Amino acid sequence: MTAPSIYKRAPKIFYTVAPVGALIAVTLNQLGIHLGLWKVHPMPKVVLLDSIFLDFGIFTIASVWFSYILYYKHQNPLWIYITFVLGMTGIEFIALQIGTLTYDDEWNKFYTFLMYLGGFITIHLLTLKLAKLKIYP
């Protein structure tokens, strides 16, 4: 629901960051699912479809908002990281509690935290590079 809002405010960020955010989400989710580290319920017959709506939704839009707040709102990056990484980890914790997601014994919330931290660091580096190349106004 927030995609149209961010598109109106900063279409360049939407077009440059969203594809990378989706790529990060798809890559990490499919890797985790195929390695058996977590499962999304209900599990469809076509394995790629188990997380595709999450991949193109939650993390993708979160990465766009993350980049927008960093670049246009000039907020303290530490607080942005804390908010977004803990927020995404919290959403995943809720998914665990309601049974939409289960972790294997080898995976835990700390690893999830690190995974989101790595994803947002990648988005931050992309934002810095795009700003340096003067892609953003």
C-alpha positions in Angstrom: 0.0 0.0 0.0 2.9 2.4 0.5 4.4 1.7 -2.9 2.4 4.4 -4.7 3.3 6.9 -2.0 7.0 6.4 -2.3 6.7 6.3 -6.1 5.1 9.8 -6.0 7.8 11.2 -3.7 10.9 9.7 -5.3 10.4 7.7 -8.5 14.1 7.3 -9.1 14.6 5.6 -5.7 11.7 3.3 -6.5 13.1 2.3 -9.9 16.7 1.9 -8.7 16.4 0.4 -5.2 13.3 -1.8 -5.5 14.8 -4.2 -8.1 17.9 -4.7 -5.9 15.8 -5.1 -2.8 13.7 -7.7 -4.5 16.8 -9.5 -5.7 18.2 -9.6 -2.2 14.9 -10.9 -0.8 14.5 -13.6 -3.5 18.1 -14.8 -3.3 18.2 -15.1 0.5 14.7 -16.5 0.9 15.2 -19.1 -1.8 18.6 -20.0 -0.4 17.2 -20.4 3.1 14.2 -22.5 1.9 16.3 -24.8 -0.3 18.9 -25.3 2.4 16.0 -26.2 4.8 16.8 -23.4 7.2 13.2 -22.2 7.3 9.8 -23.0 5.8 6.9 -20.7 4.8 3.4 -22.1 5.5 1.4 -23.2 3.6 4.0 -24.6 1.3 2.8 -24.6 -2.4 3.7 -27.3 -4.9 5.9 -24.8 -6.9 8.7 -24.0 -4.4 9.5 -20.6 -5.9 6.0 -19.4 -5.0 6.3 -20.0 -1.3 8.0 -16.6 -0.6 7.5 -14.7 -3.9 4.9 -12.4 -2.5 7.1 -11.7 0.5 10.1 -11.1 -1.7 8.4 -8.6 -4.0 6.5 -7.1 -1.1 7.7 -6.5 2.4 11.5 -6.3 2.0 11.4 -4.6 -1.4 9.2 -1.8 -0.1 11.1 -1.6 3.2 14.4 -1.2 1.2 12.9 1.6 -0.8 11.7 3.4 2.3 15.1 2.8 4.0 16.9 4.4 1.0 14.3 7.3 0.8 14.7 8.2 4.5 18.5 7.9 4.3 18.9 10.1 1.2 16.0 12.6 1.3 15.2 12.9 5.0 18.9 13.0 6.1 18.1 11.1 9.3 20.8 9.5 11.5 21.8 6.2 9.8 22.2 4.4 13.1 18.5 5.1 14.0 17.4 4.1 10.6 19.3 0.8 10.8 17.9 0.1 14.3 14.3 0.9 13.2 14.4 -1.1 9.9 16.5 -4.1 11.0 14.6 -4.6 14.3 11.3 -3.9 12.5 11.9 -6.5 9.9 13.1 -9.0 12.5 10.0 -8.2 14.6 7.7 -8.9 11.6 9.4 -12.2 11.1 9.1 -13.0 14.8 5.3 -12.4 14.5 5.3 -14.7 11.5 7.0 -17.4 13.7 4.4 -16.9 16.5 1.4 -17.2 14.3 2.8 -20.2 12.4 3.3 -18.8 8.9 7.0 -19.5 9.3 9.1 -22.1 11.0 12.8 -22.2 11.6 15.1 -25.3 11.4 17.2 -26.1 14.5 20.2 -24.5 12.8 18.5 -21.1 12.3 17.4 -18.5 14.9 16.3 -14.9 15.3 19.9 -13.7 15.7 20.8 -15.0 12.3 17.6 -13.4 10.9 18.8 -10.1 12.4 22.2 -10.5 10.7 20.5 -11.3 7.4 18.4 -8.2 7.5 21.4 -6.1 8.6 23.4 -7.4 5.6 20.5 -6.6 3.3 20.1 -3.1 4.5 23.9 -2.5 4.5 23.8 -3.5 0.8 20.9 -1.1 0.1 22.8 1.7 2.0 25.9 1.1 -0.1 23.8 1.2 -3.3 22.2 4.4 -2.2 25.6 6.0 -1.5 26.8 4.9 -5.0 23.7 6.2 -6.8 24.0 9.5 -5.0 27.7 9.8 -5.9 26.8 9.1 -9.5 24.1 11.9 -9.2 21.3 9.5 -10.1 19.2 11.1 -7.4 18.3 14.8 -7.6 
